[in-house]
Amino acid sequence: MDKLGAIGKNISATWTPFAARTQQMLKERLGQDNDKTELPPDYLDLEKRVDALKAVHQKLLQVTSQYANEAYDYPANIRESVNDLGRTISEKVTLLSNASSPAEAQAAFTAPPTAKPQPKTLNHALARASLASSQLLNASHSGGPEDHFATALEKYALAEEKVGEARLEQDDAIQQRFLAPWNTTLNTNIMFATRARRAVENARLSLDATKGKTVAVGQQEEIAPEKRAEIEQKEDEFVGQTEEAVGVMKNVLDTPEPLRNLADLVAAQLEFHKRAYEILNELAPVIDGLQVEQEAQYRKGRDGQ
């Protein structure tokens, strides 16, 4: 019975302040209490700034979270088989170069998978489609001069696979150096600030509830010493919670982490675009050379007619 009594006292001690805060909140929402304790302007300014920072994190995360989805740019209208995704472009090109007949080339092209499925990105899809197209042209070619278009498609496939791998490296860097820390800031630092602000609001409601109860009981008469002591205790709690919340919010706002993370996001994107430029810049003159050769071959054929 003693234990039950102790539990009952604990529940009562917890419930009574909660009920008082809830009643005070309802009174304020219904406009029945206009004597609300005001928070300092500097504190309210910090709240606005923290809310803005939270909105910024949520807004950017809605977009950048796509970097955690490998297939964010993968064409939705294509269907690729297990064989299509089974080997890298480089592996297929090596197998095709060792083939001595059209049958062997087809067997090499459709060789069974040896590793995990290839990535589903736009660049990898372009690479696979280009190599398949090159193989179609070569399979239909009955000897004679080199098919420059088929050769160009094969080289383009190899380049696009490299670009796709660079994109995956970018995505991994963004996940590690931007998404992870930004989620930490949102779900930890800003959450701590939210909890501190909630504690301030609870302390304010308790203070105003105590003030209202004292006035109601005293009927505007001189407040008894024990009641005044209770109000002063609630005021001290309110001030203490406010000061703590100010410190937490300033810490959230002053940290250089978000800007550092944004710099890392830019760096990852820059590195990808730089790498893509280098790969395509190396490919472009090769494709141009094949085009020149094909045009010369075309003109020679026409002149000989």
C-alpha positions in Angstrom: 0.0 0.0 0.0 2.9 2.4 0.8 4.3 1.8 -2.7 0.9 2.4 -4.3 0.6 5.6 -2.3 4.1 6.7 -3.4 3.2 6.0 -7.0 -0.1 8.0 -6.6 1.8 10.9 -5.2 4.3 10.9 -8.1 1.5 10.8 -10.6 -0.3 13.6 -8.8 2.9 15.7 -8.7 3.5 15.2 -12.4 -0.2 15.6 -13.4 -1.0 18.8 -11.4 1.6 21.1 -13.2 0.6 19.6 -16.5 -3.0 20.2 -15.9 -2.3 23.7 -14.7 -0.3 24.5 -17.9 -3.0 23.0 -20.1 -5.7 25.0 -18.4 -3.6 28.2 -18.8 -3.0 27.4 -22.5 -6.7 27.0 -23.1 -7.5 30.2 -21.3 -5.1 32.1 -23.5 -6.4 30.6 -26.7 -9.9 31.5 -25.7 -8.9 35.0 -24.9 -9.7 34.7 -21.2 -6.3 35.8 -20.0 -4.7 38.9 -21.5 -2.0 39.2 -18.8 0.5 36.9 -20.5 4.1 37.1 -19.5 6.0 38.5 -22.5 9.3 36.9 -23.7 12.3 39.3 -24.3 12.5 40.7 -27.9 16.0 39.2 -28.3 14.6 35.8 -27.4 11.8 36.1 -29.9 14.3 37.1 -32.6 16.4 34.0 -31.9 13.3 31.9 -32.3 12.6 33.4 -35.7 16.1 32.8 -36.8 16.1 29.1 -35.6 12.7 28.6 -37.4 14.2 30.0 -40.6 17.3 27.8 -40.3 15.1 24.7 -39.7 13.0 25.6 -42.8 16.2 26.0 -44.9 17.4 22.5 -43.9 14.0 20.9 -44.6 13.7 22.7 -48.0 17.2 21.8 -49.3 17.0 18.2 -47.9 13.7 17.7 -49.8 15.8 18.1 -53.0 19.3 16.9 -52.2 18.0 13.7 -50.6 17.7 12.5 -54.2 21.4 12.0 -54.2 20.8 9.0 -52.0 18.7 7.4 -54.7 21.0 5.9 -57.3 18.3 6.0 -60.1 17.2 9.6 -59.7 18.0 10.3 -63.4 17.4 6.8 -64.8 14.9 6.9 -67.7 11.6 5.6 -66.6 10.6 4.4 -70.0 13.3 1.9 -70.6 13.4 -1.8 -69.7 16.7 -3.5 -69.3 17.2 -7.2 -68.7 19.5 -9.0 -66.3 22.0 -9.5 -69.1 21.9 -5.8 -69.9 22.9 -5.0 -66.3 25.1 -8.0 -65.7 28.5 -6.8 -66.9 30.3 -3.4 -67.2 30.7 -1.8 -70.6 34.5 -2.3 -70.3 34.0 -6.0 -69.7 31.7 -6.3 -72.7 34.1 -4.4 -74.9 36.9 -6.7 -73.9 34.8 -9.8 -74.6 33.7 -8.4 -78.0 37.3 -7.6 -79.0 38.3 -11.2 -78.5 35.4 -12.6 -80.5 36.4 -14.0 -83.9 32.9 -14.4 -85.4 29.5 -12.8 -85.3 28.2 -15.7 -83.2 31.0 -15.3 -80.7 30.4 -11.6 -80.6 26.7 -12.1 -79.8 27.6 -14.7 -77.1 30.1 -12.3 -75.6 27.6 -9.5 -75.6 25.0 -11.6 -73.8 27.4 -13.3 -71.4 25.8 -14.1 -68.1 26.3 -11.7 -65.2 29.5 -12.1 -63.1 28.8 -9.4 -60.4 26.1 -7.3 -58.9 23.8 -5.5 -61.4 25.2 -2.4 -63.0 24.1 1.0 -61.8 20.8 2.5 -63.0 21.9 6.0 -63.9 21.3 8.0 -67.0 25.0 7.8 -68.0 25.2 4.1 -67.5 21.9 3.6 -69.5 23.4 5.7 -72.3 26.5 3.6 -72.2 24.6 0.4 -72.4 22.3 1.6 -75.2 25.3 2.9 -77.2 27.2 -0.3 -76.9 24.2 -2.3 -77.9 23.7 0.0 -80.9 27.3 -0.5 -81.8 26.9 -4.2 -81.7 23.8 -4.1 -83.9 25.7 -2.1 -86.5 28.7 -4.5 -86.4 26.4 -7.5 -86.6 24.8 -6.2 -89.7 28.1 -5.2 -91.3 29.3 -7.7 -93.9 32.9 -6.9 -94.1 34.5 -4.0 -95.9 35.8 -0.8 -94.4 35.4 0.0 -90.7 32.0 1.1 -89.6 33.0 4.5 -88.1 29.6 5.0 -86.6 29.7 1.7 -84.7 33.3 2.5 -83.5 32.2 6.0 -82.3 29.2 4.5 -80.4 31.5 2.0 -78.6 33.9 4.8 -77.6 31.0 6.9 -76.5 29.7 4.0 -74.4 33.0 3.7 -72.6 33.1 7.4 -71.9 29.6 7.5 -70.6 30.3 4.7 -68.2 33.2 6.7 -66.8 30.9 9.7 -66.4 28.4 7.5 -64.7 31.0 6.2 -62.2 32.1 9.8 -61.5 28.4 10.7 -60.8 28.2 7.9 -58.3 31.4 9.1 -56.6 29.8 12.6 -56.4 26.6 11.1 -54.9 28.5 9.2 -52.3 30.5 12.3 -51.3 27.3 14.4 -51.0 25.7 11.7 -48.9 28.7 11.6 -46.5 29.6 15.3 -46.4 26.3 17.0 -46.9 23.2 14.9 -46.3 24.5 13.1 -43.2 25.6 16.3 -41.3 22.5 18.3 -42.4 20.2 15.6 -41.1 22.2 15.6 -37.9 21.8 19.3 -37.6 18.1 19.1 -38.2 17.4 16.1 -36.0 19.8 16.8 -33.2 21.0 20.4 -32.8 17.7 22.1 -34.0 15.7 19.5 -32.1 17.6 20.4 -28.9 16.7 24.0 -29.5 13.0 23.0 -30.0 13.1 21.2 -26.7 14.6 24.1 -24.9 12.0 26.4 -26.4 9.3 24.0 -25.3 10.7 24.1 -21.7 10.5 27.9 -21.8 6.9 27.8 -22.9 6.0 25.3 -20.2 7.8 27.5 -17.6 5.9 30.5 -18.8 2.6 28.7 -18.7 3.3 27.5 -15.1 4.2 31.0 -14.0 1.1 32.6 -15.5 -1.1 29.8 -14.1 0.4 30.4 -10.7 -0.1 34.1 -11.0 -3.7 33.6 -12.1 -4.5 31.2 -9.3 -3.0 33.5 -6.7 -5.1 36.5 -7.9 -8.2 34.4 -8.0 -7.7 33.1 -4.4 -6.6 36.4 -3.0 -9.3 38.4 -4.8 -6.9 41.3 -5.4 -5.9 41.3 -1.6 -2.3 41.3 -0.5 -0.6 38.1 -1.6 0.4 35.8 1.2 4.1 35.2 1.7 3.9 31.5 0.7 2.1 32.5 -2.5 4.6 35.2 -3.3 7.4 32.6 -2.8 5.7 30.2 -5.2 5.5 33.0 -7.8 9.1 33.9 -7.3 10.1 30.2 -7.7 8.2 30.0 -11.0 9.8 33.3 -12.2 13.2 31.9 -11.4 12.4 28.7 -13.3 11.1 30.8 -16.2 14.3 32.9 -16.3 16.5 29.9 -16.0 14.8 28.1 -18.9 14.9 31.2 -21.0 18.6 31.7 -20.4 19.3 28.0 -21.2 17.2 28.2 -24.4 19.1 31.4 -25.5 22.4 29.6 -25.2 21.2 26.5 -27.1 19.7 28.6 -29.9 22.8 30.8 -30.2 24.9 27.6 -30.5 22.7 26.3 -33.3 22.8 29.7 -35.2 26.5 30.3 -34.7 27.9 27.0 -35.8 29.8 27.1 -39.1 28.7 23.5 -39.9 25.9 24.2 -42.4 28.0 26.6 -44.5 30.9 24.1 -44.4 28.5 21.4 -45.6 27.2 23.6 -48.4 30.8 24.1 -49.5 31.3 20.4 -49.5 28.2 20.0 -51.7 29.6 22.5 -54.2 33.0 20.8 -54.1 31.5 17.4 -54.9 29.4 18.8 -57.7 32.4 20.7 -59.1 34.6 17.6 -59.0 31.9 15.6 -60.9 31.5 18.2 -63.6 35.2 18.6 -63.9 35.7 14.9 -64.4 32.8 14.7 -66.8 34.3 17.6 -68.8 37.7 15.8 -68.9 36.2 12.5 -70.1 34.1 14.1 -72.8 36.8 16.6 -73.8 39.1 13.6 -74.5 36.3 11.8 -76.4 35.2 14.7 -78.6 38.3 14.9 -80.9 38.2 11.1 -81.3 34.6 11.3 -82.5 35.4 14.3 -84.7 38.3 12.3 -86.3 36.0 9.4 -87.0 33.5 11.8 -88.6 36.2 13.3 -90.8 37.3 9.8 -91.9 33.7 8.7 -92.6 33.0 11.9 -94.7 36.3 11.4 -96.6 35.3 7.8 -97.3 31.8 8.9 -98.3 33.2 11.5 -100.8 35.6 9.0 -102.2 32.8 6.5 -102.8 30.7 9.1 -104.6 33.7 10.3 -106.7 34.3 6.8 -107.8 30.8 6.3 -109.1 
